[in-house]
Amino acid sequence: MITPAFELSQDPDFLTIIIDVPYARASEFDLYFEGEDFKFYSKPYFLRLTLPGRIVEDGREKASYNVDKRTLTIRLPKESPGQYFEGLDMVTSLLAPKKSRSAKHLVEEIGASAVLSEEEEEEEFEWEIEQTPYKETAESFPALQYYYGFGNLRSGVFQRLQDELSDVVDVKDPDKTPVCERRKERLAAEAAKFDSDHYLADFFEDEAIQHVLKYKPWWVEAHEKMVALQGESHQKHDSNAVVVFTEEEKEQLRRFTNKSYLLDKRSRHHVYLSLIDILLAYCYDICVNEGEQNVESSWNVRKLSATLCWLECFYDIHDVVVCFGRRVLCYPLHRHFDLVTRALNDTVMILQLGRAAVLKCLLDIHKIFRESDPAYLLNDLFITDYCVWIQKTNFHSILRSKQVQGIK
């Protein structure tokens, strides 16, 4: 079965679903909807959505088929008129089936729900899980491994892919190197790399840098539009109104496998801070290349993000900003502090725009790495999981967290 391309929109009383079905027969459409469930079938297409709000069958529902465009448009009444459905552009989450809880890390969900906050996951922990008594043996010590990747949920990856990953990250043996040693090695490498002559040259001869600083990426206009809308209505507006996903990005979202992430409070803390670190590096690359990605983009993003390059685990936002600033002044072609503050301002705007804007940036990073060998392995370690996780997490709780508030 093929998952068709689709779009969702809403007004105060109705949810509208437009499904692209170029190879289906209009006489064979089969629809089912109730509560949060929506299902469509017409060979060879099958679409199942778990909606972020409830719909109802009350006689006002309507479906129409456009023969020229080969699209089916369905208008479904909301159970509670005036309710705002959040996350209609979170495609991976909408496609996920209702959740069956699991205590395993990074598992594909066979029966998964659309949205579940981390707080709920902690409350639903399976306390009756079978346990095996720990037996300490001499072999336990040589087998000691350290964790890394999204939420520090991976280990042993570098043992299997040592040749490929050695060109992606700077830490020599991540599986046997604790976080404190990684940080010590990173700081030593940055100190050795800093070139005062290069820094002073960029500081005094900054025509090229001042030129790229004038560039305005898409989120600047989107942020201005969001602020204007808020000023008109004196209410907060969701980024859906100003952030639009391309067809290519929607296809990216459809390809992701739905997963569960069982993160404790400490792990969520690291995930939030690493997300900011990655966005800072991405914003730098967008600025210096004026939105035109090139062969250096992959190197810029992974080299300036200590999360990606050194598998760093940050503990507060101050460490993230300092680390990013150090790396900007040590590694890329343009080493100017104004580029650091510009990346900070851009990252703040992206976060204020909301989940859709963050997801759009992550999808772009995913594309950058996907087209770069061997940097595509960083998608497996970090970016793919971020793209799936950001759709399901409580984004407002991220913005309220102390580690994110510090960057504002």
C-alpha positions in Angstrom: 0.0 0.0 0.0 1.1 3.5 -0.8 0.8 6.4 1.7 -0.6 9.3 -0.4 0.5 12.9 -0.2 -1.9 14.9 2.0 -2.5 18.2 3.6 -4.5 19.3 6.7 -6.0 22.7 7.4 -8.6 23.9 9.8 -11.1 26.7 10.6 -13.0 27.1 13.9 -15.6 24.5 13.0 -14.1 22.1 10.5 -10.9 20.1 9.8 -10.1 19.8 6.1 -8.0 16.9 4.6 -6.9 17.0 1.0 -5.5 13.7 -0.3 -3.6 13.4 -3.6 -4.8 10.1 -5.2 -3.8 10.3 -8.9 -4.0 6.5 -9.5 -7.2 5.7 -7.5 -10.8 5.3 -8.8 -13.3 7.7 -7.3 -15.9 4.9 -7.2 -13.7 2.9 -4.8 -13.1 5.4 -2.1 -13.6 4.1 1.5 -13.6 6.5 4.4 -13.8 6.0 8.2 -13.6 8.6 10.9 -14.5 8.8 14.5 -13.0 10.7 17.4 -9.3 11.1 16.8 -9.2 8.3 14.1 -9.3 8.9 10.4 -8.9 6.2 7.7 -8.9 6.3 4.0 -8.5 3.4 1.5 -8.6 3.3 -2.2 -6.3 0.9 -4.0 -3.4 1.4 -4.1 -3.6 4.0 -1.3 -4.1 3.7 2.4 -4.0 6.6 4.9 -4.5 6.3 8.6 -4.2 9.4 10.8 -4.3 9.9 14.5 -5.6 13.4 14.8 -4.7 15.9 17.6 -8.4 16.6 18.3 -11.7 14.9 18.0 -14.0 15.0 14.9 -17.6 13.9 14.7 -20.1 12.6 12.2 -23.2 14.9 12.4 -24.4 15.4 8.8 -22.2 18.4 8.1 -19.3 16.3 6.8 -18.6 16.7 3.1 -16.3 15.1 0.6 -15.5 16.2 -3.0 -13.3 14.9 -5.7 -11.4 17.2 -8.2 -11.1 15.2 -11.4 -8.5 17.6 -12.9 -6.2 17.7 -9.9 -7.0 14.1 -8.9 -7.5 15.1 -5.3 -10.0 14.2 -2.6 -11.1 17.0 -0.3 -12.8 16.0 3.0 -14.3 18.5 5.5 -15.0 17.0 8.9 -16.8 18.8 11.8 -15.0 19.3 15.0 -16.6 17.7 18.1 -15.9 21.0 20.0 -16.5 24.0 17.7 -13.7 26.6 18.1 -11.1 24.1 19.3 -7.7 24.6 17.8 -6.0 21.4 16.6 -2.2 21.7 17.3 0.4 19.9 15.2 -1.4 19.5 11.9 1.9 19.7 10.1 3.6 17.1 12.3 3.3 14.4 9.6 5.3 11.6 11.2 3.3 11.9 14.4 -0.1 12.0 12.6 0.8 8.9 10.6 1.7 7.0 13.8 -0.9 4.5 15.0 -2.1 4.6 18.6 0.6 3.8 21.1 1.3 0.7 23.0 3.6 1.6 25.9 7.1 0.2 25.9 10.0 0.7 28.2 12.6 -0.1 25.6 14.8 2.6 24.0 14.5 3.6 20.4 11.9 1.0 19.5 9.7 1.1 16.5 6.1 1.5 17.6 3.8 -1.2 16.4 0.8 0.4 18.1 1.7 4.1 18.8 -0.3 7.1 19.7 0.1 10.6 18.1 1.4 12.5 21.1 2.6 11.6 24.5 4.5 13.9 26.8 7.6 12.8 28.6 5.9 13.3 31.9 3.2 10.7 30.9 5.9 8.3 29.8 7.5 8.4 33.3 4.2 7.8 35.0 3.4 4.8 32.8 6.7 3.0 33.5 6.2 -0.7 33.7 7.2 -1.5 37.3 6.5 -5.2 36.9 9.1 -5.8 34.3 11.1 -9.0 34.8 14.6 -8.5 36.3 17.7 -10.6 36.3 20.1 -10.4 39.3 23.4 -8.7 38.3 26.4 -10.9 38.6 29.8 -9.2 38.5 32.5 -10.9 36.6 36.1 -10.1 35.6 34.9 -9.7 32.0 32.5 -6.9 33.0 35.2 -4.3 33.3 36.9 -4.5 29.8 33.3 -4.4 28.3 32.5 -1.1 29.9 31.1 1.3 27.2 30.0 4.9 27.2 26.9 6.3 25.6 26.3 9.0 23.1 23.8 10.0 20.3 20.3 11.3 20.8 19.5 11.3 24.5 22.7 9.3 25.1 20.8 6.2 24.1 23.4 4.6 21.8 26.7 2.7 22.4 28.9 0.4 20.5 28.2 2.1 17.1 31.8 3.2 16.7 33.1 -0.3 17.2 31.1 -1.4 14.2 31.7 1.6 12.0 35.1 2.8 13.2 36.5 3.5 9.7 33.5 5.5 8.5 32.9 7.5 11.7 36.5 8.4 12.3 36.1 11.0 9.6 32.9 12.4 11.1 33.8 13.0 14.7 37.0 14.2 16.4 36.9 12.0 19.5 39.1 9.0 18.9 37.3 6.2 20.7 33.9 7.3 21.9 32.8 3.8 23.2 35.7 3.9 25.7 35.9 7.6 26.4 33.8 9.1 29.2 32.2 12.5 28.8 34.7 14.3 31.0 37.6 13.0 28.9 35.9 14.0 25.7 35.4 17.5 27.0 39.1 17.8 28.2 40.3 16.6 24.7 37.9 19.1 23.0 39.1 22.1 25.0 42.7 21.1 24.3 42.0 20.8 20.6 40.3 24.2 20.5 43.1 25.9 22.3 45.7 24.4 19.9 43.6 25.4 16.9 43.0 29.0 17.8 44.9 31.3 15.4 45.2 34.9 16.7 46.4 36.2 13.3 43.4 34.7 11.5 41.1 36.1 14.2 42.6 39.6 14.0 42.5 39.6 10.2 38.8 38.9 10.2 38.3 41.5 13.0 39.9 44.4 11.1 39.2 43.3 7.5 35.5 42.4 7.9 34.0 43.5 4.6 33.0 40.0 3.6 31.6 39.3 7.1 29.6 42.5 7.2 28.2 41.5 3.8 26.9 38.1 4.9 25.5 39.6 8.1 23.0 41.5 5.9 21.5 38.3 4.6 18.0 37.5 6.1 17.0 33.8 6.1 13.4 32.7 5.9 12.8 32.7 9.6 13.4 36.5 9.9 10.4 37.3 7.7 8.4 34.5 9.4 9.2 35.9 12.8 8.2 39.4 11.8 4.9 38.1 10.4 4.2 36.2 13.6 4.9 39.3 15.8 2.6 41.4 13.6 -0.2 38.8 13.9 0.2 38.7 17.6 0.1 42.5 17.7 -3.1 42.6 15.8 -5.0 40.0 17.8 -3.1 40.3 21.2 -2.9 36.5 21.2 -0.2 34.0 20.6 -0.2 32.5 17.1 0.9 29.0 16.2 3.8 28.9 13.7 1.5 27.0 11.3 0.4 30.3 9.9 3.9 31.4 9.0 5.9 28.2 8.5 5.2 26.2 5.4 6.6 22.8 4.6 7.6 22.0 1.0 6.5 18.9 -0.8 10.0 17.5 -0.4 10.0 18.1 3.3 6.6 16.4 3.6 8.0 13.4 1.8 11.0 13.4 4.2 8.5 13.2 7.1 6.6 10.3 5.5 9.8 8.3 5.3 10.7 8.4 9.0 10.0 5.4 11.1 7.9 6.2 14.2 9.8 5.6 17.5 9.4 5.9 21.2 12.0 7.8 23.3 12.0 6.9 27.0 13.9 9.9 28.4 14.4 10.7 32.1 14.7 14.3 33.3 18.5 14.3 32.9 18.4 12.9 29.4 15.7 15.5 28.3 18.0 18.2 29.7 20.8 17.0 27.4 18.5 16.7 24.4 17.2 20.3 24.8 20.7 21.7 25.1 22.1 19.7 22.2 19.2 20.8 20.0 20.3 24.4 20.6 23.9 23.6 19.9 23.0 22.0 16.6 20.7 24.9 15.6 23.5 27.4 16.4 25.9 25.6 14.0 23.2 25.4 11.3 22.3 29.1 11.6 26.0 30.0 11.2 26.2 28.0 8.0 23.0 29.6 6.6 24.3 33.1 7.3 27.9 32.7 5.9 26.6 31.0 2.8 23.6 33.3 2.5 21.2 30.4 2.4 23.0 28.6 -0.4 24.3 25.3 0.8 27.6 24.1 -0.6 30.1 21.3 -0.1 31.3 23.0 3.1 27.9 23.1 4.7 28.1 19.6 6.1 31.6 20.4 7.5 30.4 23.7 9.0 27.4 22.2 10.9 29.2 19.2 12.3 32.4 21.0 13.1 30.8 23.9 14.9 28.5 21.7 16.9 30.4 20.0 19.7 27.3 17.7 20.1 28.0 16.3 16.6 31.8 16.6 16.5 32.7 15.6 20.0 29.5 13.9 21.3 29.5 16.5 24.0 26.9 16.5 26.8 26.1 19.9 28.0 24.8 20.8 31.5 23.6 24.4 31.1 23.0 26.9 28.3 26.1 28.9 29.2 28.3 26.0 28.3 26.5 25.7 24.9 27.0 29.3 24.0 30.6 29.5 25.2 31.5 26.3 23.3 29.8 27.5 20.1 31.6 30.8 20.4 35.0 29.1 20.8 34.5 26.9 17.8 33.4 29.7 15.6 36.6 31.6 16.4 38.8 28.5 15.9 37.6 26.5 12.9 35.6 28.0 10.0 36.8 30.3 7.2 35.0 33.3 8.7 35.9 33.8 12.4 34.2 36.8 13.8 32.3 37.3 17.0 29.4 39.1 15.2 28.7 35.8 13.5 28.3 34.2 17.0 25.8 36.8 18.1 24.0 36.6 14.8 23.6 32.8 15.2 22.3 33.3 18.7 19.7 35.8 17.5 18.6 33.5 14.7 18.3 30.5 17.0 16.1 32.5 19.4 13.8 33.4 16.5 13.5 29.8 15.4 12.6 28.7 18.9 10.1 31.4 19.3 8.5 30.5 16.0 7.8 27.1 17.5 8.0 23.4 16.7 7.3 23.7 13.0 10.2 26.1 12.5 12.6 23.8 14.5 11.4 20.8 12.5 11.9 22.6 9.2 15.5 23.4 10.2 16.2 19.8 11.3 14.9 18.5 8.0 17.3 20.8 6.2 20.2 19.5 8.4 19.1 16.0 7.6 19.2 16.7 3.9 22.7 18.3 4.2 24.1 15.2 6.0 22.2 12.8 3.8 24.0 14.2 0.7 27.4 14.1 2.4 29.5 10.9 2.8 30.1 9.9 5.5 28.3 12.7 7.5 25.0 10.9 6.7 25.8 8.7 9.7 25.1 11.6 12.0 21.5 11.4 10.9 21.4 7.9 12.3 23.0 9.0 15.6 21.1 12.3 16.1 19.1 14.1 13.4 16.5 11.5 12.4 15.6 11.0 16.1 15.4 14.7 16.6 13.0 15.0 13.6 10.7 12.3 15.0 11.0 13.4 18.7 10.3 17.1 18.1 6.9 16.2 16.6 5.8 14.3 19.7 7.3 16.2 22.5 5.6 19.0 24.4 7.3 22.0 22.7 5.9 24.5 25.2 7.6 22.7 28.0 10.9 23.1 26.1 10.5 26.8 25.8 9.6 27.1 29.5 12.6 25.0 30.6 15.5 26.8 32.3 18.1 25.6 29.9 16.2 27.2 26.9 15.1 30.3 28.8 18.8 31.1 29.3 19.4 31.7 25.6 16.7 34.3 25.4 
